[in-house]
């Protein structure tokens, strides 16, 4: 079940890992930097303003799941994350803010 919690990120996607910039509806996992557990957190990017690979832009995201046991509390403003597709790091970013 998709969550209603939304948040903004600053993100860069790597040309060495992707051929194109993702579009709205993209569903990667975020792994928070410094997370010793390296927990994969499912998110949906529903609005994205990144012009080209290797450039920084902004995206609006939501949590994919509303369930206990998913460590979404790790997603906090100013924390950095890796964008994952399977075991591959395809980008990096930082949490900017949460929508009220």
C-alpha positions in Angstrom: 0.0 0.0 0.0 1.5 3.3 -1.1 2.1 6.0 1.6 0.8 9.5 1.5 4.1 10.9 3.0 5.9 13.0 0.5 9.4 14.6 0.5 11.7 16.5 -1.7 15.2 15.4 -2.6 18.2 16.8 -4.4 19.6 14.1 -6.7 22.1 13.2 -9.3 22.0 10.2 -11.6 25.2 8.8 -13.0 25.9 8.4 -16.7 28.2 5.5 -15.9 25.2 3.6 -14.4 22.1 4.8 -16.5 21.4 5.6 -20.1 18.7 8.2 -19.4 17.3 10.3 -16.6 14.4 8.5 -14.9 10.9 9.7 -15.5 8.0 10.2 -13.1 6.8 6.9 -11.8 10.4 5.6 -11.2 10.6 3.3 -8.2 14.2 2.8 -7.0 15.4 2.0 -3.5 17.2 4.5 -1.4 20.0 3.3 1.0 20.9 6.0 3.5 24.6 6.8 3.7 26.1 5.7 7.0 23.4 3.1 7.5 25.3 0.1 8.7 22.3 -2.2 7.9 22.2 -0.9 4.3 18.4 -1.2 4.4 16.8 -0.8 1.0 13.9 1.7 1.3 11.3 1.6 -1.5 10.3 5.0 -2.9 8.5 6.4 -5.9 9.7 9.5 -7.6 6.5 11.1 -8.8 7.8 14.4 -10.1 11.4 15.0 -11.3 13.3 18.0 -12.5 16.7 16.6 -13.5 17.8 17.8 -16.9 20.7 15.5 -17.7 22.7 12.7 -16.2 25.6 13.8 -13.9 23.7 17.0 -13.1 21.9 17.8 -9.9 18.2 18.5 -9.8 15.2 18.0 -7.6 12.5 15.3 -7.3 9.4 14.7 -5.2 9.1 11.3 -3.7 6.8 9.2 -1.6 7.3 6.0 0.5 6.1 2.9 -1.4 4.8 1.1 1.7 2.9 1.9 4.8 3.9 -0.9 7.1 5.8 -1.5 10.3 9.3 -2.9 9.9 10.3 -0.6 7.0 12.9 1.9 8.3 11.6 5.0 6.7 12.4 6.9 9.9 16.0 6.9 8.6 14.9 9.3 5.9 15.4 12.7 7.5 16.2 16.2 6.1 19.9 16.8 5.3 20.7 13.1 5.2 22.4 11.7 2.2 21.4 8.5 0.3 22.4 6.3 -2.6 19.9 5.5 -5.3 19.9 1.8 -5.9 18.8 -0.4 -8.8 19.3 -3.9 -7.4 22.9 -3.9 -6.2 24.0 -1.0 -8.4 24.4 2.5 -7.2 22.9 4.6 -10.0 22.9 8.0 -8.2 23.2 9.9 -5.0 21.2 12.6 -3.3 20.2 14.4 -0.1 16.8 14.7 1.6 15.7 18.4 1.3 12.4 18.6 3.1 9.1 16.9 3.9 5.7 18.2 2.7 3.2 19.1 5.3 
